[in-house]
Each structure stands twice: as C-alpha cells, then as structure tokens.
C-alpha cells in the first residue's frame, strides 16, 4: 500500500505476519528506559530531552501507547475466547513472568550487591510487601532495604511495576463488558465507551486525585478497544496520523497542553504504524520473540544496578542498562513467558 492509501485494516493484516505489533512493543518498552536513564541519574525528574518535545516524558507516552495497543489486541481475544478463557489468557501473559522476576531480582541483588546481611534483606517486612503486593497485582510497593540505598531513588528496586495493577483493572473492566454481553453489536459498545471517554475529557483531571492515573490509562486502553471495534471501517492514514501528532505537539509547544489530544493522536499513529509499516518490518516483527514484557519488568532494576556499577551518565546508563536487561528478558520469554502462553491452547 502506498503512503497515501487510507484503507482500513485488512483481514490478512490481523495475522502475526501482517503487522508490526511485536516491533512496536520492543520500541515502547525500550523507550521507557530513556526517561529512567535521566530520572535515575540526574538531580531531578523530567530532565530527559523528550520532555521538551512531547511536553511529557517519553516513558509516560510509551506507557499510554502500550495500553492503546493492548486494548486493540486483547479485545479480539475476548470476543473470540469468551470471558473466562480471556481472563485465563491475560493471567498467563502477566503473572508467570512477573512472579519469577519478583523472586529472582531480590534474591540476585541481595546476593551480589546487598549492603545488609542477605537474611536481613530477604526476611524484611518491606521485602515481603514488595513481593506480596506486586505478586497479587495490587502494586504500591517498590522498595527493598539494603538495595540501592545510596541512590537518588533510594531502595527503589522496580518502579516500573506501578502500571501493572492498572492494566489488570482495564482487563477486568473489559471482561465485565464481555460478561454482560455489551461487546457486540459494536454500535452499543461505541456509545458506552464514547460516553465514558467524553466524561474523562470533560471532567477535571484531578477531580479525584486517586483516580487520575486510572483515568488516563483507561482512556488510552479504550481508544485501542474502540479502534479494534471499527478496524474494518477506520481509515489508516499516515498523513492524517502525522498531521494529528504535529497538531498535538504544536499546541504543546505553544503552551496548550491537551493530554487527551496527545494520547489520541499518538495512539492513532501507533495503530497506523502497526499495520502500515513496510513489509520488511512486518517480517522482522513476525520473526522476533516478544521480549517486550521482560524488558519492561527487568529494565528498572538493571538500570539501578548500572548506577551501582558506575554508569551514572544518562546515555551510558541507558546503553549498559539495555545490554543487561536484554538477556534477562530473553530468559524470561524462553523459559517462563513463552511456555506459559502455550497453556492458553489447552
């Protein structure tokens, strides 16, 4: 298809070799590390160079786009599998890799760089809270005593885990729609979601501070859900996508920060990229193992470890952190995540 072609998603493009979702997830997971390279090594947060362009850290935008792509992909799974099988599939995707990381990272770091006796680190109530709350997909616990104690983010072992509980809530909300029979016809689903998205846009972002993150991430997720519902009608246009992104960035540069516009424009760009990148990229995406989740859940501790090893300049931290993260992500995929996903077929 040409650059100017604005056709909707074709049936063949929904197959693994017809799109670039795996490549995009790699890019997004790695992009989160850019912001962390600055935040973990510099005297204050928000100094990474992407903030000047996007009016937000690239890590936040990457998380939004993760949620949009996830909303698109998992909606088809729900419609195809039904609610119970959908929830099983989501659990198999999230939980095994996370649980192994929650065991391996504290143990490995306590053995190698712990500044307290290993027994003290591993039996600390704070360590138990870190493991238990994240294993239960509740979140809210990111520190372990005796690890990274002299860092700017003291004792923070894995700050990236904060998004997982919100992802689970989005899955549960979508599953509820499915269980209530509200997924189809798509016109009914669209009315429900558009009403919810409009309410989010209309209400002040800090109306209920405790719900701010949930609202923003759900907005991104349900953009993906809506896109899936209308995939056979929605024109996928590079010119339209680039114009939308240019408008959103231009307004941000002019001092008009409209986060929902940034989310929607970049979300649409991500969907266009998933289906309209050139055929060689699609072939690469189909051939790549999906290390994105492993990159996401291992990158933060590896970047903290890179600081311990003396890599305190942002770009050096980013490079070394990625080189240490990639083997962990590969092991997670081949030994844990991939085998767990094969259970979905049972």
C-alpha positions as CSV (number, residue, x, y, z in Angstrom):
1,X,0.0,0.0,0.0
2,X,1.2,3.5,-0.8
3,X,1.9,6.2,1.8
4,X,-1.3,8.0,0.8
5,X,-3.5,4.9,1.0
6,X,-6.0,5.2,3.8
7,X,-7.6,1.7,3.7
8,X,-8.9,0.2,7.0
9,X,-7.3,-3.0,8.5
10,X,-7.5,-5.9,6.1
11,X,-8.2,-9.4,7.4
12,X,-4.8,-10.7,6.4
13,X,-3.2,-7.9,8.5
14,X,-4.7,-9.3,11.7
15,X,-2.4,-12.4,11.4
16,X,1.0,-12.3,13.0
17,X,2.9,-11.8,9.8
18,X,0.6,-9.0,8.6
19,X,1.5,-6.4,11.3
20,X,4.3,-4.9,13.3
21,X,3.0,-5.2,16.9
22,X,6.0,-7.0,18.3
23,X,8.4,-4.5,16.9
24,X,6.4,-1.7,18.3
25,X,6.2,-3.3,21.8
26,X,10.0,-3.7,21.7
27,X,10.4,0.0,20.8
28,X,7.9,1.2,23.5
29,X,9.4,-1.0,26.3
30,X,12.9,0.3,25.4
31,X,11.6,3.9,25.3
32,X,10.6,3.7,28.9
33,X,14.3,3.2,29.7
34,X,15.1,6.6,28.1
35,X,13.3,8.6,30.8
36,X,14.5,6.4,33.5
37,X,18.1,6.9,32.4
38,X,17.7,10.6,33.2
39,X,15.4,10.3,36.2
40,X,17.7,7.8,38.0
41,X,20.9,9.6,37.4
42,X,20.0,13.3,37.4
43,X,19.2,15.6,40.4
44,X,15.6,15.9,39.5
45,X,12.9,14.2,37.4
46,X,11.8,15.3,33.9
47,X,15.1,16.3,32.5
48,X,15.2,13.8,29.7
49,X,15.3,15.6,26.3
50,X,11.9,14.2,25.1
51,X,10.1,16.3,27.6
52,X,10.9,19.4,25.6
53,X,9.3,17.9,22.5
54,X,6.3,15.9,23.9
55,X,5.6,18.1,26.9
56,X,5.8,14.8,28.9
57,X,8.5,12.2,29.5
58,X,8.7,9.6,26.7
59,X,8.2,6.9,29.3
60,X,4.7,8.2,30.0
61,X,3.8,8.3,26.3
62,X,5.2,4.8,25.8
63,X,3.0,3.5,28.6
64,X,0.0,5.2,27.1
65,X,0.7,3.6,23.7
66,X,1.3,0.2,25.4
67,X,-2.2,0.5,26.8
68,X,-3.7,1.5,23.4
69,X,-2.1,-1.4,21.6
70,X,-3.1,-3.7,24.4
71,X,-6.7,-2.6,24.2
72,X,-6.7,-3.3,20.5
73,X,-5.1,-6.7,20.8
74,X,-6.9,-8.1,23.8
75,X,-10.4,-7.1,22.6
76,X,-10.2,-9.5,19.8
77,X,-9.1,-12.2,22.3
78,X,-12.2,-11.5,24.5
79,X,-14.6,-11.7,21.6
80,X,-13.0,-14.9,20.3
81,X,-12.5,-16.7,23.5
82,X,-15.2,-15.6,25.9
83,X,-14.8,-14.0,29.3
84,X,-13.3,-17.0,31.3
85,X,-10.8,-18.0,28.7
86,X,-9.9,-14.4,28.2
87,X,-9.1,-13.9,31.9
88,X,-7.0,-17.1,31.8
89,X,-5.1,-15.9,28.8
90,X,-4.4,-12.5,30.4
91,X,-3.3,-14.1,33.7
92,X,-0.9,-16.4,31.8
93,X,0.6,-13.4,30.0
94,X,1.1,-11.2,33.1
95,X,1.6,-13.4,36.1
96,X,4.3,-16.1,35.4
97,X,7.0,-13.7,34.2
98,X,6.2,-11.2,37.0
99,X,6.3,-13.8,39.7
100,X,9.7,-15.2,38.6
101,X,11.1,-11.6,38.4
102,X,9.8,-10.9,42.0
103,X,11.8,-13.9,43.2
104,X,14.9,-13.6,41.0
105,X,15.6,-9.9,41.3
106,X,15.5,-9.5,45.2
107,X,17.5,-12.8,45.6
108,X,20.0,-12.0,42.9
109,X,20.6,-8.4,44.1
110,X,20.8,-9.4,47.8
111,X,23.5,-12.0,46.9
112,X,25.6,-9.6,44.8
113,X,25.2,-6.0,45.9
114,X,23.2,-6.0,49.2
115,X,24.5,-3.6,51.8
116,X,22.7,-5.5,54.6
117,X,23.1,-9.2,55.5
118,X,21.2,-11.3,53.0
119,X,19.0,-12.8,55.6
120,X,18.0,-9.3,56.8
121,X,17.1,-8.2,53.3
122,X,15.1,-11.3,52.4
123,X,13.2,-11.5,55.7
124,X,12.4,-7.8,56.0
125,X,8.7,-6.9,56.1
126,X,9.5,-4.4,53.3
127,X,10.8,-7.2,51.1
128,X,7.7,-9.3,51.8
129,X,5.5,-6.3,51.0
130,X,7.3,-5.8,47.7
131,X,6.9,-9.4,46.7
132,X,3.4,-10.0,48.0
133,X,1.7,-6.8,46.8
134,X,3.2,-7.0,43.3
135,X,2.6,-10.7,43.1
136,X,-1.1,-10.1,44.0
137,X,-1.2,-7.4,41.2
138,X,-2.0,-4.7,43.8
139,X,1.2,-2.7,43.4
140,X,2.2,0.2,45.6
141,X,5.4,-1.4,46.9
142,X,8.7,-0.7,45.1
143,X,11.5,-0.7,47.7
144,X,13.7,-3.3,49.5
145,X,16.1,-2.4,52.3
146,X,19.8,-2.9,51.7
147,X,19.5,-2.4,47.9
148,X,20.4,0.8,46.1
149,X,20.4,2.6,49.5
150,X,22.7,5.4,48.3
151,X,20.9,6.0,45.0
152,X,18.8,9.0,44.2
153,X,15.8,6.7,44.2
154,X,17.0,5.0,47.4
155,X,16.0,1.3,47.9
156,X,13.6,1.5,44.8
157,X,14.1,-1.8,43.1
158,X,11.4,-1.7,40.5
159,X,9.4,1.5,40.0
160,X,8.0,0.3,36.6
161,X,5.6,-2.1,38.3
162,X,3.1,0.7,39.1
163,X,1.3,0.3,35.8
164,X,0.5,-3.4,36.1
165,X,-2.4,-3.0,38.6
166,X,-3.9,-0.5,36.2
167,X,-3.5,-2.9,33.3
168,X,-5.3,-5.6,35.3
169,X,-8.2,-3.2,36.1
170,X,-8.5,-2.4,32.4
171,X,-8.7,-6.1,31.6
172,X,-11.3,-6.7,34.3
173,X,-13.4,-3.8,33.0
174,X,-13.3,-5.2,29.5
175,X,-14.1,-8.6,30.8
176,X,-17.1,-7.2,32.6
177,X,-18.4,-5.7,29.4
178,X,-18.0,-9.1,27.8
179,X,-19.7,-10.9,30.6
180,X,-22.7,-8.5,30.4
181,X,-23.0,-9.0,26.7
182,X,-22.1,-5.4,25.9
183,X,-19.2,-6.1,23.4
184,X,-21.4,-6.6,20.4
185,X,-23.0,-5.0,18.5
186,X,-20.2,-2.5,18.2
187,X,-22.6,0.4,18.0
188,X,-23.7,-0.3,21.6
189,X,-20.1,-0.7,22.8
190,X,-19.2,2.5,21.0
191,X,-22.0,4.5,22.7
192,X,-20.8,3.2,26.1
193,X,-17.1,3.9,25.5
194,X,-17.6,7.3,23.9
195,X,-19.7,8.4,26.8
196,X,-17.0,7.3,29.2
197,X,-14.2,8.8,27.2
198,X,-16.1,12.1,26.9
199,X,-16.7,12.2,30.6
200,X,-13.0,11.8,31.2
201,X,-12.2,14.7,28.8
202,X,-14.9,16.9,30.3
203,X,-14.1,16.4,34.0
204,X,-11.0,18.0,35.6
205,X,-8.1,15.6,35.6
206,X,-7.5,16.0,39.4
207,X,-11.2,15.8,40.4
208,X,-10.4,12.6,42.3
209,X,-6.6,12.6,42.6
210,X,-6.6,8.8,43.5
211,X,-8.2,8.1,40.1
212,X,-6.1,10.3,37.9
213,X,-3.7,7.6,36.7
214,X,-6.5,5.1,36.3
215,X,-8.5,7.6,34.1
216,X,-5.5,8.4,31.9
217,X,-4.5,4.8,31.3
218,X,-8.1,3.7,30.8
219,X,-8.5,6.5,28.2
220,X,-5.5,5.1,26.3
221,X,-6.7,1.5,26.7
222,X,-10.3,2.1,25.5
223,X,-9.0,4.1,22.5
224,X,-7.5,0.8,21.5
225,X,-10.7,-1.1,22.2
226,X,-12.7,1.3,20.0
227,X,-10.1,1.1,17.3
228,X,-10.5,-2.7,17.2
229,X,-14.3,-2.4,17.1
230,X,-14.1,-0.3,14.0
231,X,-10.9,-1.7,12.5
232,X,-12.7,-2.6,9.2
233,X,-14.0,0.9,8.8
234,X,-11.3,3.2,10.3
235,X,-9.0,4.6,7.6
236,X,-5.4,4.1,8.5
237,X,-3.6,7.2,7.0
238,X,0.0,8.2,7.5
239,X,-0.7,11.8,6.5
240,X,-3.6,12.0,9.0
241,X,-1.6,10.4,11.7
242,X,1.4,12.7,11.2
243,X,-0.9,15.7,11.0
244,X,-2.6,14.8,14.3
245,X,0.7,14.3,16.1
246,X,2.1,17.6,14.6
247,X,-1.0,19.5,15.8
248,X,-0.8,18.0,19.3
249,X,2.9,18.7,19.6
250,X,2.5,22.2,18.1
251,X,-0.2,23.1,20.7
252,X,2.0,21.7,23.5
253,X,5.0,23.8,22.3
254,X,2.7,26.8,22.3
255,X,1.8,26.2,25.9
256,X,-1.5,24.5,25.3
257,X,-1.1,21.0,26.9
258,X,-4.0,18.8,26.0
259,X,-3.0,15.4,27.2
260,X,-6.0,13.6,25.7
261,X,-5.2,15.0,22.3
262,X,-1.6,13.8,22.7
263,X,-2.8,10.4,23.7
264,X,-5.3,10.1,20.9
265,X,-3.0,11.4,18.2
266,X,-0.1,9.2,19.1
267,X,-2.4,6.3,19.7
268,X,-3.8,6.6,16.2
269,X,-0.2,6.9,14.9
270,X,0.8,3.7,16.7
271,X,-2.2,1.8,15.2
272,X,-1.3,3.1,11.7
273,X,2.4,2.1,12.3
274,X,1.3,-1.4,13.4
275,X,-0.4,-2.1,10.1
276,X,1.3,0.3,7.6
277,X,5.0,-0.1,8.2
278,X,6.8,-1.7,5.3
279,X,6.7,-5.4,4.6
280,X,10.3,-6.0,5.8
281,X,9.4,-4.5,9.2
282,X,6.4,-6.8,9.4
283,X,8.6,-9.8,8.6
284,X,11.1,-8.8,11.3
285,X,8.2,-8.3,13.7
286,X,6.9,-11.8,13.0
287,X,10.3,-13.3,13.4
288,X,11.1,-11.5,16.7
289,X,10.4,-13.2,20.0
290,X,8.3,-10.9,22.2
291,X,10.8,-9.7,24.8
292,X,8.8,-6.5,25.4
293,X,7.3,-7.6,28.8
294,X,10.6,-8.9,30.0
295,X,12.3,-5.6,29.0
296,X,9.6,-3.7,30.9
297,X,9.8,-5.6,34.1
298,X,13.6,-6.1,34.3
299,X,14.8,-2.7,32.9
300,X,14.4,-0.6,36.1
301,X,16.4,-2.9,38.4
302,X,19.1,-3.3,35.7
303,X,19.4,0.5,35.3
304,X,19.7,0.9,39.1
305,X,22.3,-1.8,39.0
306,X,24.1,0.1,36.2
307,X,24.3,3.1,38.6
308,X,25.9,0.8,41.3
309,X,28.5,-0.2,38.6
310,X,29.3,3.4,38.0
311,X,27.3,4.2,34.9
312,X,25.8,7.5,36.1
313,X,25.7,9.4,32.8
314,X,22.2,9.0,31.2
315,X,23.3,7.7,27.9
316,X,25.8,5.3,29.4
317,X,23.2,4.1,31.9
318,X,20.7,3.6,29.1
319,X,23.2,1.6,27.0
320,X,24.6,-0.6,29.7
321,X,21.1,-1.0,31.3
322,X,19.7,-2.2,28.0
323,X,22.6,-4.7,27.5
324,X,21.9,-6.1,30.9
325,X,18.2,-6.1,30.5
326,X,18.1,-8.0,27.2
327,X,19.5,-11.3,28.4
328,X,17.0,-11.2,31.4
329,X,14.2,-10.5,29.0
330,X,15.3,-13.3,26.7
331,X,15.4,-15.8,29.6
332,X,12.1,-14.7,30.8
333,X,10.5,-15.2,27.4
334,X,12.0,-18.5,26.5
335,X,11.9,-20.1,30.0
336,X,8.8,-18.6,31.5
337,X,6.5,-16.5,29.4
338,X,6.6,-18.5,26.2
339,X,5.9,-21.8,27.9
340,X,3.1,-20.2,30.0
341,X,1.5,-18.8,26.9
342,X,1.4,-22.3,25.3
343,X,-1.0,-23.3,28.1
344,X,-3.6,-20.9,26.5
345,X,-4.2,-23.6,23.9
346,X,-5.3,-26.2,26.5
